[in-house]
Amino acid sequence: MMRKLFFLLLIPALMMACGQDKAIVKEMDEKAMALHDEVMPKMKEIIDLKGEIKAKIASLDSLSTEKQSLEAAYEALVTGEEGMRNWMRNYQKPEFSKSLEELKPVAEFQLQAIEKVKVQMESSIADAKSLLGK
């Protein structure tokens, strides 16, 4: 009788613990989406800056050191843009039917990846604006 009672009490306790751990995954996913929502509007700015840089490059002499700096800034903008597109393409919404061991590494990876995308995008935008005198 005691053994049955023990198991009846143990099962809900384990289910609650699992739910609390999965709340961490949900929190990481929400943070990742918030970062995405914060930097996604900057995609238009990247596209605009790429256009401005491309026009300025076209107007410069091929041996100009300024041209080399602008080309590097252009490539950094492309990298930031591609980073966001890749993150969105590879994003996986958590399937809470899976175990915590399956969910947590994916959520951690996605959060770290969007953090890197944010840094790359913001850095490339700042560099491009500086080179364009903005």
N, C-alpha and C positions, 0 to 999 in steps of 0.2 A: 504494500500500500504506500509506504513512504517513498519507495523507488518511483512509482508512478507519479506521485505528487511532485517529486523532484524534477522529473522529466517534463511534466506539464508546466512547471514554472521556468524551467531552463529554456524551452523553445521560445517563448515570447521575449525573454531577456536577450537571447542571441539575435532575434529578429530586430529588436530595437537597436542593439549595438551596430548591426549591419547598416541599418537605416541612418544612424548618426554618421558612420564612416562615409556613406554615399553622399551625405550632405556636404562633405568636403569636396567631393567631385563636382557636385552641383555648384558650389561656391566658386571653384576654379573655372568652370565653364562660364559662369556669369561674368567673372572678371575678364576672361578672354573675349567674350562678346562685347563687353563694355569698352575694352581697348579697341576692338575692331570698329565699333560705332564711333569712337573718338577720332580715329585716324582715317577712316574710309572717306570722309568728305575731302581729305587732302589729296585724293587721287586727281581731282580736277585741277588743283593747283600744280601738281606734278606735270600733268599734261600741258598746261599753259606754259610752265617754265621750260619744258622741253622744246616747245615751239619757239619761244623767245631765244633760247640758247642756240637752237639750230639756225635761226635767222642771223644771229650775230656771228656764228662760226662762218657762215657763207660769205659774210662781208669782210672777213679778215684774210690777210696774207697767209699762205700755207705754212710759212716758217715762224709765224708769230707764237711767242710763248703764251700769250693770252689764249690763243686758239687751243693749245694743249690743255690748259686749265679748264677751259669751257668744255672740251671733249670729255675730260675726266668727270666734270660735274654732270654732264649729260648722261654718261654711263651710270653714275651713282643714282640719278633719278630713275633710269630704266630699271636698275636693280631694286630700288624701293617699290616701284610699280609692280614688277614681277613678283616680288616677295608677297605683296598683298594678294595678288591674283592666285598665287600658289597656295597661300594659306586658306583662302576661301574655297578653292577647288578641293583641298585635302581635309577641310574641317569635317569632323565627325561629331554629331550630336550624341551625347551619352545615352546609351541604351541601358537603363537601370535594371534590366532583367539580367545583365551580366554581373559577374562577380566583381568585387572591389579590386581584386588583383588584376583584372582585365581593364577596368575603367580608369583607375588612378594614373597609370603611366601615360595613357593617351591624353587625359585631361592635363597632366603636367606638361607634356610635350607641346600640346596646342597652346597653352598659356605662355610657355617660354618662346615659342615660335612667333606669336603675335607681338610679344614684347620686343623681340629683335626687329620685327618688321616696323614697329612704331619708331624705334631708335633710328633705323636706316632711313625711313621716310623723312622724319623730322630733320635729321642731319643733312640729307641730300637737298632738302628744300632750303635750309639755312645757308648752305654753301652756294647753291645756285643764286639765291637772292643776293648774297654778298658779291659774287662775281658780276652780277647784273647791276649792282649799285642800288639795290632796293632796301 
